């Protein structure tokens, strides 16, 4: 066990090293921001109508979209949160990687092709095809915005932690300023570039992230002579937990409640992807359903390779860095990957500073790309579903829709900055898992019922969306994520009567149940003719946009 003085020094280690090489770090960050802004401005000039803004003109190939989907999906949670969770909890932390990857099979088998065939720009298009437009679009837009904001919290928290580490910022005001900077960049990307700009930024980011992760993985394996057994053994020994570090139960096996929390987390991760708005809208950027399906195949390959490499990131950090140093730098382990880069290059060397700056710039690129995708999904849903089809009753022009989307981007950006400032000390992987739970509770039941259940009605859709949404968000508000825990948003108060950190085990079945009850208890007759048309369109692509 290291001394208290050593622990304090370890906490400042990366920040001090970064401080000595601050010009390099600022240069790398500046190069990425400038490059992506140039891409965004270029794409903005190609954006001529609503189809360009919402769906990039449907001009992207399957590979391009697969790369962009990967960029959208491999978020700060993937790069920072999972590495930190593995570094602190070993086997239990790696469960995040497994859940995020398996979730893609659900998206591929159940959602990707039917959704591309059935909709135009948003999830609301699919639901409104056979139901009453105004209430269903209002519900779909509301759900999309709430899920996106939950996901944005994780990215904002990751940004605050990352840049604070590099620039040696320890004050709360400084961290909040960083969150605000990310929010402003996000607003610029989406407002100017729309889907085209966002997609190109995501493709660039995916290439950078895979390249950076490959480099760190290679260096970790080289350190252990490419012997994974030695890597895992060193991680277990250095963690101070012995073989328990490599076995289930370190985080989720101590009590019955923690075991339930694990089941809840697993359900949310596996089912959540197929209901995430920023992933769903990516299926509309390709010309047809075949390309949508192929793009998911590409995404599974890219994402699968990345999540395998998180083993090296997380266990490498556990093997080469003390637990005390990881926790002292960030209590949730969010800085484990940048710290690993520093240690691999040499703590006192310029090579270590270069690796730290490079990996941190890649992580920052990850955050910017994902927040742009999330903001685009929520602002598009507001403009297309709520403004154009509810407020304007279908009479808004394409230019008016795009203008509304840009104003919505500003509002969502401001809200995200405020909430992100509160969430800056939470583990980003855990925050993303909450977004998955809300998406799987509100969006997934409604999408599946709408696509595959002939009797499904408007009341069923409303009960499913609002029921799943209210229960999921309500349970989160009264969970240890928000209060009653040292790592909560409000650690000094305790109103957490719900014991689990993830509500999925309750809220997801509840969403499906409410959709069923809302349908069978209504006197409304389903439009079977419209369902037949939707079925033909979803399965064959006939009449698809």
N, C-alpha and C positions, 0 to 999 in steps of 0.2 A: 504494500500500500504506500503510495507516495505521500509526501508531507503536504500540509495545507499550503505552505509557501510555493511548493512545486506546482500544485494544482492551479494556483492563481497565475503563476507564470505560464502554465500550459494554456490557460484560457486566453491569454493575450498573445500567444506565440504567432498564430497565423496573422493576426491583425498587425503585429509589429513588423513581421516579414513583409506583409503587403505594403505597410507604410514606407518601408525602405525602397520599395520598387513601385511606388505609386504612379510615376509617369508611365511605366509599362502597362499597368493595369488600366489606367484611364485611356491610354491609346487603344488598347484592345477593345474596351467597351465602346469607345467613341467610333472606332472603325465599323463595328457591327451596327450600331445605331444609325450611322450615316448611310451605310450600305442598304439597310432595310428601308430607310426613309426614301432613298433613291428608287428602290424597287416599288415602294408604295406610290410615289408620285407618278412613276411611269405607268403603273397599272391603273391609277386613277384617270389618266388621260385616255386609257382604252375603255373606260367604263362609260357607256353611252346611254344605257337604259336600265330599267329595273332588273331585267334578266341578267345583265352584266353585274349589277351590284349584289344581287341575291345569290346567283348561281355561277358567276364567272362566265356567262354566255354558254354554259354547258360545253366548253371547248377543251377541257382537260382530258388527257388519256387515262387509261386504267392505271398505268404505272405512276404517272404524275399524281393522280388522286390518291393512290395507295401510299405514296411518299408523304403527301400532305396530311392524310388521315393519321399516319404514324407520327408526324410532327404535332398534330393536334392532340393525340392521345398520350404521347410520352411527355408528360407534364413535369412540373417541379416535384410532384409527388413521386414520380417514377425515379427521377435522377437524385433528388435530395432526400425525400421522405423515406423511400424504400431502403436506400443505402444506410440511412440512420437507424431505421427499425432493425435491419439485420445486424448492424454493428452493436446495437444495445441488447437485442433479444434473440439473435441467432436464428434458429429454425423458425420460430414464430414470426419473425420479421419477414422471412422469405415467403410466407404465405400470401403477402400482398402481391408479389410477382406472379405467383401461380393464379391467383384470382383474377388479376387484370388480364392475363393471357387467355385463360379459359373463357372469359366473358366474350371474346371475339367469336367463338363458335356459335354462341346464341345469336349474336348480331348477324352472322353469315347465314345461318340456317333458317332463321325466322323473319328477319326484318329487312335486310339490305335490298334484295331484288323486289319484293312486293311494295316496299315503301317508295323506291325509285319509280316504279311504274304508276303508282297511285297518286302521288303528290306533284306539286309544282315547285314550291319554295320552302314550305314549312310543314311541321307535323299537323298543324291545323287544317291544311289542305286535304289531308287524308281523312280526317275525322268529319270534316264538313261535307264531304262528297255525298254521304247518304244520311246526314242528320241536319237538324236546324242550325243554320250557319252562325248566327250571332252568339247564342249562349256557348256553343261548342268552341268557337274560335276564341271567345273571351277566356274560357277555361284553359285552352291550350296555350294561349299567350301568357297567361298568369303563371302557369306551371313552368313554362320555358324560362321565364325571367327569374323565378325563384331558384330553380335548379342551377342556372348559370351563375347566379350570385353566390350560391354555396361553393361552387367550383372555383369561382374567382377568388374567394377568401384564401384558398390554399396557395394560389399563385402569388397573391399579394404578400402573404406571410413568408413564402419562400424568398421573394425579392428582398424584403426587409432584412431577413437573416443574412442572406448572401452578401449584399452590398455593405451591410454593417460590418461583417467579418473582414472584408477586403479593405475598407477605408478606415477601419478602427473606430467606427461610430458606436458609442455605447449609450448615448442618451436616448430616451424615448422620443424626444422631439426629432432627433436626427433620423431615427428609424421610420417615423411617420412621414417625414419629408421624402424618404426613398420610396415608400408606398405611393405617395402622391405623384412622384415622378413617373413611376411605372404606369399609373392610371392615366396620366396625361399622354404618354406615348401611345398607349392603347387607344385612346380616343382619336388621336391623329391617324393611326394606321387604318382604323375601320372607317372613319369619316371620309378619308381621301381615297383609300384603295379599294374599299368594298371587298367582295369575295376574291376578285383577281389578285389584289395586293396581298390579302391575307394568305391566300393559297401559296403564292410564291415565297412569302416569308416563312411559311410552315415547311415548304420543301427545303429551303436553305438551312433552316434550323434542324431538320431531321438529319441531313447529311452531316452537319457539324456535330450533333449529339452522338450519332453512331461512330463517327471518326474519333471523337474525344473519348468515348467509352471504350472503344477498341484499344486505344493507346494505353489507357489506365489498366485495362484487363491484361494486356500484354506485359506491362511493367510489373504488375502484381504476380502474374504467373512466372515471369522471369526471376523475380525475387525468391520464389520457392521452387526453382528449377522445373517448372511446369508440372509439379506434383501436387494435385488438388488435395490429396490426403494430408500432406504436410501443411498446406494452407489452412485446412479446417482444424487440424490438430493445434496449430499455433494460435488460431483464433480462439479455440476453446480454452487453451491454457492462459492466454493473455487476458481473456475476459474475466478471469477470476471465478468462473462458474463451472469450470470443468466440462465433463461430458454432457451436463444438463443444457449447455449452450447449443448443442447439436441435436437436441431432442425436443419433441413437442412439450409445451406446458410452461415455458419460462415466463411468458407474458399472459397466456390464456388458459393456464391449467391449474393455477393455485387454488381457486375456489369454484363453486358451482356457477356463480355469477360470471366469472371470467370465461368459463367454458361456453356459457350461453352467448356471451359477447363475441366469441370467436365464430360460433355458428351464425350469428346475426351478421357479422362482418362478411363471412363467406358468401352468404345468400346475396347480400348487397353488391359485392364485387362481381359475382358471376352474372347477375341479372341486370345490373345497372347500365352497362355499356349500351345495350339495345334501346335504352330510353334517354340517353344523353343528347340534348338538342344540338350541341355543336358537332357531334358525330353524325347525327341523322341528316343534317343539312348538307353534309359533304356528299351524300349519295346523289344529290341533284346537280352536281357540277360536271358530271360525265354525260355523254350523249344518250346512253341507253342503259337498260338493266343489266345487260351482259357485261358492260364496262364497270358497272357498280359492283357486280359480283367479283369480277377480276381484281378490282381495286382492293376489295376486302381480303382477297387471297394474298396480294402483295403486302398489304398491311400486316397480316398475320405473320408472314415470313420475317418482315423487318422487325416488328415488335417482339416476336418470339426470340429472335437473336439478341435483341437488347435485354430482355428480361433474364435470359440465361447469363448475360454478363453482369447483372446486378449481384450475382453470387460473388464474383471477384471484388466488386466495389464494396459490398457490405462486410464480407468475411475478411477481405484484405484490410479494411479499416480496423476491424476488431483485432486482427493479428498484429498490426504494426503500430497502433495508437492505443494508449491506455484508455480504459473506460472513463476515468476521471477527466482526462483531457477532452474527450468527446462531449461529455455532459457539461463540463465547465464552459465550453465554447457555445453550446446550445443545449438546453435541458432535454429537448426532444430528439437530438441527434441529427438535426437537419444540415449541419455543416460537416458531416463525416466524409462525404465525397471530396470536397475541396481540401480538407485536412489531409486526406489520403494522398492527394496529388502533391501537396507540399512535402510530406514525409518521403514519398517515392523519389522526388527530385533532390531531396536534401534540405533540411530545415534552414541551414545557414548558407545555402548556395543560391546563386542566380538562377540555376536550372530549376530549383525548387520553386522560386518565385515565378518563373515563367510558366511552369506547369500549373501552379495555383491560379495564376491570372487567366491562363487559357481555359482551364476547366470551369472556372467561375464565369468567364465570358460566355462559354457554351451554355451553362446553366441559366444565365441571364437571358440568352437568346431563347432558350426553352420557355421561360416564363413569358416573354414578350409575345411569342408566337401563339401560345395557348390562350393568353388573355384576349388577344385579338380575335381568335376564333370564337371564344365564348361570348364576347361582346357583340360580335356580328350575329350570332345565333339569336340572342335575346332582343337586339334592336330590330332585326328582320322580322321576328315574330310579332313584336309590338306594331311595327309599321304595316305589315302585310295582313296580320290577323285582326288586331284590335283597331288600328286607325282606319285602314282601307275598307275592311269588310264589316266592322261593327259601327264605328263612329260615322264613317262616310257612306256606309251601306253599299259598298261596291262601286261607288262613283268617283273614287280618287284616281287621278292619272298616275302613270309610272313615276313621273318627276316628283309629284307630291308625296308618293310613298317613300322614295329615296330621301327626300328632305325630312320626313318624319323619322326615318331610321337614323339619320345623322343626329337629330335632336335627342332621340332616345339613347343613342350612344353616349352623349354628354351626360345625361341623367344617370345612366347605369354606371358610368365611370365614376361619378361623384359618390354614389352609394357604395360602390366597391372599395373606394379609397377609405371611406369612413369605417366600414366593417373590417377591412383588411388591417387597419391600424389596431383594432381590438384583438385580432387573431394572430398577431405577429409572433407569439411565443408557443403556438400549438404545433404539433407534428403535422406536416403538410399531407402526408399519406393518410392520416386519420381524417383530416378535413375533406379530402377528396372522397374517401369512403362514405362520408355523410352525403355528399352530392349524389353518389351512386345510389344510396338508399332512397333518397327523395325521388330520383328519376325512376327507379324500379317500382316505387310505390304509386306514383301518380301517372307517369307516362306509359310505361310498358303494358300494364293491364289494359289500358284504353286502346293502345295501338293493336294489340293482339286480338282483343274482342272485336274491334272494328274490322280487321282484316279477315278474321276466320269464324265469326259467329253471326249467323244470319239474323237472329232475333235481337241483336244488340240495338239499343235505342238511345235517343238523345239523353234521356234521364239517366240511363246506365252510364253513359260517358261522363256526365256531370258528377254523378255520385262517385265514380271511380277516380276521376282527377282530383276533385276537391277533397274527397274522403281520404285518399292516400296522401295528398299534400298536407292537409291539416294535421293528420295524425303523425306523419313523419316529422314535420317541422316542430309540432308541439312536443313530441317526445325528446327531440334534440334540445329544445329550450330548457327542459326540465331534467337534463342528463348531466353527468359529470363533465361533459365537454364545455358547458357554459358556466357552471358553478360547482362549489363543493369539492374541488380538487386543486392541488397546488399548480397544475398546468392548465387550469381552466381559463376561459376568457375573463371571468370575474372570480379570482381565487379567494377573495376576502369575504364572499357571501356564500350561502348554501341554501338553494331552493331545489336541489336535485333529488326529487323523489323517484325518478325513473333510474334504476341502477346501471343500465347498459349504456355504453358509449356510442353504439350504433343501433338505430331503431328498426333495422330491416326485418328482423324476425317477427315483429309485430305489424309494422306498417305495410310491408309488401303483401302478405296474405290479406290484410284488411282492404287494400286497394282492389285486389281481385274480387273479394267478397262484396264490396260495395257496388262494383260494376255489375255483378250478377244480380244482387238484390234490387238495384235501381231498375234493371231491365224487367225482371219477373214481377215486380210490384207496380209497374206502371200500366195505365190503360192505353198508352200510346201504342199504335201499331207500327212495327218496323216497315220500312220501305223495301220490300223484298226485291222489287225491280231494280232499284238502285244498287242493292247489294249484289245482285247478279252481274250488273255492269262492272261494279268495283272488283268482283272476283275475277272476271275475265281480264280486266285491265291489269290487276296485280299479278296474275299468273302468266299472262302472255305479252303484256306491254302494248296491246292494241289501244290506241287513243292516248297513249302517254305523251306528256309534254317533252 
